[in-house]
Amino acid sequence: MKKAYRIFCILFLALLFGSGVLTVARPGESFSELENRQLKKTSDISSDVMSGQFQFDLEKMLSDQFPLRYLCVTLQTKLKLAAGKKDIGGAYIGEGRLFQKITSADISCDDIASHAARYARAGERAGVKVVALPVPSAGCSIPDLLPKGAEMYDFDRAFAAIAEKLGRENVIDVSGALAGDPKRYYTTDHHWTEFGACDAYLAWSVYHGFTRDEISVPPVKTVSEDFRGTLCAKVPGFGIESDILKIPDIPFDPKVTADGREIPFYDLDALKTRDKYRVFLGGNHGITVIENPDAAADRTVLIVKDSFANSFVPYLVRHYKKIVMVDERYATVDLATLALSEGADEIAIIKEAAFF
């Protein structure tokens, strides 16, 4: 019995040691398609031992590069599902769909109001109007499909914080148009679908006083029937039907420059990757400039955005000769100075309300 126990201990320790050596020795993967995120590699480990960064990086690398990791990750998801969990990895498992979990504890209405006030000041300095289009999260628009007891942040409070600083007359409310219709959001991703983006475009058009002749909804075409978005990456191994990804078939060929580099308006190569939503403008960039000489009017708009705006701007190119998009997660700019240099007629904020 003692001999068998010793053999077991030796094999167990050898397995642990061998796994560690293999993890450190092999090149490792830099990106997880299953989880849609970058992985920590051996070459990424800091040499700063005194601050604790080395230990932190080493632990993260061992976790990310552990052999059979994908099998372990998917098994962990299945065990949680079997136990009846509906909240996994920052995603709610709702009725036939996934939701991004954003609770009241995850946001700060004070911060939202502070950002809105900063945008208002930028507009004053540039001498242009500032308008906001806060996007409600799917869990706020279709709460009936959330799992029982799931908490979501209060969209109305976030909206009120923005309206207080910008003026209610300068905030476009799309919550009513998106409410109650599951087709407005993907089932595997937190973004709105072509239906949701189109509803936002119509609300934008009415707000800006576009005439009936000016408003035009382009037809859409299917570019992927196997779109599995960011929420699937939060629940690896969870079985759910893929989304159909469609893009507006616009009759223009805009020139697009992202951070000084020319890119296609639709990045069709992204459809061969895990992150197919990058088909819209190739994903997120610091500063993106879209120019359409065939626009219906000589207008320029500066949009402060997150990724919701990527699938929204195809509906706008008809109306603006130039659309300048700033993603403040990737670029630090003075908005007033940029608005003046680009000759913007307006500054627009198009972001998910929770992270305004």
C-alpha positions in Angstrom: 0.0 0.0 0.0 2.8 2.4 1.0 4.7 1.5 -2.2 1.6 2.2 -4.4 1.1 5.6 -2.5 4.8 6.5 -3.2 4.4 5.6 -6.9 1.2 7.8 -7.1 3.0 10.7 -5.4 6.0 10.4 -7.7 3.8 10.3 -10.8 1.7 13.2 -9.6 4.8 15.4 -8.9 6.3 14.3 -12.2 3.1 15.4 -14.0 3.1 18.8 -12.3 6.8 19.3 -13.0 6.6 18.1 -16.6 3.6 20.3 -17.3 5.4 23.3 -15.9 8.5 22.6 -17.9 6.5 22.0 -21.1 4.5 25.2 -20.5 7.6 27.3 -20.1 9.6 25.6 -22.8 7.1 25.6 -25.7 6.5 28.8 -27.7 2.9 29.0 -26.7 0.0 30.6 -28.4 -0.4 34.4 -28.5 -4.2 34.5 -29.1 -7.1 32.4 -27.9 -9.8 32.0 -30.7 -12.1 30.3 -28.2 -12.0 33.2 -25.7 -11.2 36.0 -28.2 -8.4 37.5 -26.2 -4.6 37.8 -26.1 -2.7 35.2 -24.1 0.3 35.8 -21.9 3.5 34.2 -23.3 6.9 33.4 -21.7 8.4 36.3 -23.7 5.9 38.7 -22.1 7.0 38.0 -18.5 8.5 41.0 -16.7 12.0 40.8 -15.1 10.9 43.1 -12.3 10.9 40.7 -9.3 11.0 43.3 -6.5 7.6 44.9 -7.5 5.9 41.5 -7.8 5.3 42.0 -11.6 7.4 38.9 -12.4 5.4 36.7 -10.1 2.1 38.1 -11.5 3.1 37.6 -15.1 4.4 34.1 -14.4 1.2 33.0 -12.8 -0.8 34.5 -15.7 1.4 32.8 -18.3 1.2 29.4 -16.6 -2.6 29.8 -16.5 -2.8 30.9 -20.2 -0.4 28.3 -21.6 -1.2 25.2 -19.5 -1.4 22.1 -21.7 -5.0 20.9 -22.4 -6.1 24.3 -21.2 -9.0 24.6 -23.8 -10.3 21.2 -22.6 -10.2 22.4 -19.0 -11.9 25.7 -19.8 -14.8 24.1 -21.7 -15.1 21.5 -19.0 -15.3 24.2 -16.4 -18.2 25.9 -18.3 -20.1 22.6 -18.7 -19.7 21.9 -14.9 -21.1 25.4 -14.1 -24.0 24.9 -16.5 -24.7 21.5 -15.0 -24.8 23.2 -11.5 -27.5 25.6 -12.8 -25.3 28.7 -13.0 -26.6 31.5 -15.2 -23.8 33.9 -14.6 -20.5 32.8 -16.1 -17.4 34.8 -17.0 -19.3 38.1 -17.0 -22.1 36.9 -19.2 -25.7 36.1 -18.3 -27.2 33.0 -19.9 -30.7 34.1 -20.8 -33.6 32.7 -22.8 -32.0 31.6 -26.0 -29.2 34.2 -25.9 -26.3 35.6 -23.9 -26.2 39.0 -22.2 -23.3 41.2 -21.2 -23.4 41.4 -17.4 -23.3 45.1 -16.3 -24.6 45.9 -12.9 -25.1 49.2 -11.0 -21.8 48.4 -9.2 -20.0 48.3 -12.5 -20.8 51.9 -13.5 -20.7 55.3 -12.0 -23.3 57.9 -12.9 -21.0 60.5 -11.4 -18.3 59.5 -13.9 -20.8 59.4 -16.8 -22.0 63.0 -15.9 -18.3 64.1 -15.6 -17.6 62.8 -19.1 -20.7 64.4 -20.5 -19.7 67.7 -19.0 -16.2 67.4 -20.6 -17.8 66.8 -24.0 -20.0 69.9 -23.4 -17.0 72.0 -22.7 -15.2 70.8 -25.8 -18.3 71.8 -27.9 -18.2 75.3 -26.3 -14.5 75.8 -27.0 -15.0 74.7 -30.6 -18.2 76.6 -31.0 -20.2 73.6 -32.2 -23.2 71.7 -31.0 -22.7 68.5 -29.0 -25.3 65.7 -29.3 -25.3 62.3 -27.6 -26.7 59.0 -28.6 -26.4 56.7 -25.5 -26.9 53.0 -26.5 -28.8 50.8 -23.9 -27.3 47.4 -23.3 -29.3 44.4 -24.4 -30.2 43.5 -20.9 -31.8 46.9 -20.4 -33.8 46.7 -23.7 -35.0 43.1 -23.4 -35.0 42.4 -19.6 -37.7 39.7 -19.9 -35.2 37.4 -21.5 -32.6 37.7 -18.7 -32.3 34.8 -16.3 -34.4 35.1 -13.2 -32.9 37.4 -10.6 -30.2 38.9 -13.0 -29.2 42.4 -12.1 -28.6 45.1 -14.7 -27.6 48.7 -14.4 -30.3 51.4 -14.6 -30.2 52.9 -18.1 -32.6 55.7 -17.2 -30.2 56.9 -14.5 -27.3 56.9 -16.9 -29.4 58.7 -19.5 -30.4 61.3 -17.0 -26.8 61.9 -16.0 -25.9 62.6 -19.6 -29.0 64.8 -20.2 -28.2 66.9 -17.1 -24.9 68.0 -18.5 -25.6 68.2 -22.2 -29.3 69.3 -22.0 -32.1 66.9 -22.7 -32.7 68.5 -26.1 -29.2 67.4 -27.1 -29.6 63.7 -26.3 -31.2 61.2 -28.7 -33.2 58.5 -26.9 -33.2 55.3 -28.8 -34.3 53.1 -25.9 -38.0 53.0 -26.9 -37.1 51.9 -30.5 -34.9 49.1 -29.2 -37.1 47.9 -26.3 -38.8 44.6 -26.3 -37.4 43.3 -29.6 -34.7 40.6 -29.4 -33.8 41.1 -33.1 -32.2 44.4 -32.2 -29.2 42.6 -30.6 -27.2 39.6 -31.5 -27.7 36.5 -29.4 -23.9 35.8 -29.0 -22.6 39.3 -29.0 -23.3 42.5 -27.0 -23.6 44.7 -30.1 -26.8 45.7 -31.9 -27.7 44.0 -35.1 -28.5 45.8 -38.4 -32.0 46.3 -37.1 -30.8 48.1 -34.0 -28.3 50.2 -35.9 -31.0 51.1 -38.4 -33.4 52.1 -35.7 -30.7 54.4 -34.3 -30.1 55.9 -37.7 -33.8 56.7 -38.1 -33.9 58.4 -34.7 -30.7 60.3 -35.7 -32.3 61.4 -39.0 -35.5 62.6 -37.3 -33.4 64.5 -34.7 -31.3 66.2 -37.4 -34.3 67.1 -39.5 -33.4 65.1 -42.5 -36.2 65.3 -45.1 -38.1 62.2 -46.3 -36.1 62.3 -49.5 -32.8 62.5 -47.6 -33.5 59.5 -45.4 -32.5 56.3 -47.1 -32.2 52.8 -45.5 -29.8 50.7 -47.7 -30.5 47.0 -48.2 -28.4 44.6 -46.2 -26.5 41.5 -47.4 -25.4 38.5 -45.4 -21.6 38.1 -45.1 -21.5 35.3 -42.5 -23.9 32.7 -41.1 -21.5 31.6 -38.4 -21.0 34.7 -36.3 -20.2 33.9 -32.7 -19.5 37.1 -30.8 -17.7 38.3 -27.7 -20.2 36.8 -25.3 -19.5 33.3 -26.6 -15.9 34.0 -25.7 -16.9 34.6 -22.1 -18.7 31.2 -21.9 -16.3 28.9 -23.9 -17.8 25.6 -24.7 -21.4 26.8 -24.3 -23.7 25.5 -27.1 -25.7 28.3 -28.7 -26.8 28.9 -32.3 -24.6 31.2 -34.3 -25.8 34.6 -35.4 -26.2 35.8 -39.0 -24.0 38.8 -39.7 -25.3 41.3 -42.2 -23.9 44.6 -43.5 -25.6 47.6 -45.2 -25.0 47.4 -48.9 -24.2 51.1 -49.5 -23.9 52.6 -53.0 -20.7 54.5 -52.1 -17.1 53.7 -51.9 -15.8 55.9 -49.1 -12.1 56.5 -48.5 -11.2 55.4 -45.0 -8.0 56.2 -43.1 -7.4 54.7 -39.7 -4.5 56.2 -37.6 -2.9 57.5 -40.8 -3.3 54.2 -42.7 -5.8 53.6 -45.5 -8.1 50.7 -44.8 -11.2 49.3 -46.5 -14.6 50.4 -45.3 -15.6 46.8 -44.9 -12.8 44.5 -43.9 -13.9 41.3 -45.5 -10.8 39.5 -44.4 -12.1 39.7 -40.8 -14.8 37.3 -41.8 -12.1 34.6 -41.8 -11.3 35.2 -38.2 -13.0 34.6 -34.8 -13.8 38.4 -34.4 -16.1 38.8 -37.4 -17.5 42.0 -36.1 -14.3 43.6 -37.2 -15.8 43.6 -40.7 -17.0 47.1 -39.8 -13.9 49.4 -40.4 -11.5 46.7 -39.3 -12.4 47.1 -35.7 -11.5 49.9 -33.3 -8.8 52.5 -34.0 -7.7 55.7 -32.4 -8.8 58.1 -35.1 -10.7 57.0 -38.2 -11.6 59.4 -41.0 -14.3 58.5 -43.5 -14.6 60.6 -46.6 -17.5 60.4 -49.2 -17.3 63.0 -51.9 -20.7 61.8 -53.2 -22.5 62.6 -49.9 -25.9 64.4 -50.1 -24.6 67.4 -48.2 -21.3 69.1 -47.3 -21.4 68.1 -43.6 -18.6 67.0 -41.3 -19.3 65.3 -38.0 -16.8 64.4 -35.2 -18.0 61.2 -33.5 -16.6 60.1 -30.1 -17.3 56.4 -30.2 -17.1 52.9 -29.0 -17.6 49.8 -31.1 -21.4 50.3 -31.4 -20.7 53.2 -33.7 -18.7 50.9 -36.1 -21.9 49.3 -37.4 -23.8 52.6 -37.2 -21.7 54.8 -39.5 -22.6 52.8 -42.7 -26.0 54.4 -42.4 -24.5 57.9 -42.1 -22.0 58.0 -45.0 -24.9 59.1 -47.3 -25.3 62.3 -45.3 -21.7 63.4 -44.5 -18.8 64.2 -46.7 -16.5 63.6 -43.8 -17.0 61.5 -40.6 -14.1 61.7 -38.1 -14.3 59.0 -35.4 -12.3 59.1 -32.2 -12.0 56.2 -29.8 -10.6 57.6 -26.7 -9.5 54.1 -25.5 -6.9 54.2 -28.3 -6.1 57.9 -28.8 -5.6 60.9 -26.6 -6.8 64.1 -28.4 -8.1 67.5 -27.6 -11.6 67.2 -29.0 -12.1 71.0 -29.5 -8.9 71.3 -31.4 -9.7 68.3 -33.5 -13.2 69.6 -34.3 -11.8 73.0 -35.4 -9.0 71.5 -37.5 -11.4 69.1 -39.3 -14.1 71.8 -39.7 -16.7 69.7 -37.8 -20.2 71.0 -37.8 -21.1 68.9 -34.8 -19.6 66.7 -32.1 -21.6 63.5 -31.5 -21.1 61.0 -28.7 -22.2 57.4 -29.7 -21.4 55.0 -26.9 -22.9 52.3 -24.8 -24.6 54.3 -22.0 -23.0 52.2 -19.2 -19.5 53.3 -20.4 -20.3 56.8 -21.6 
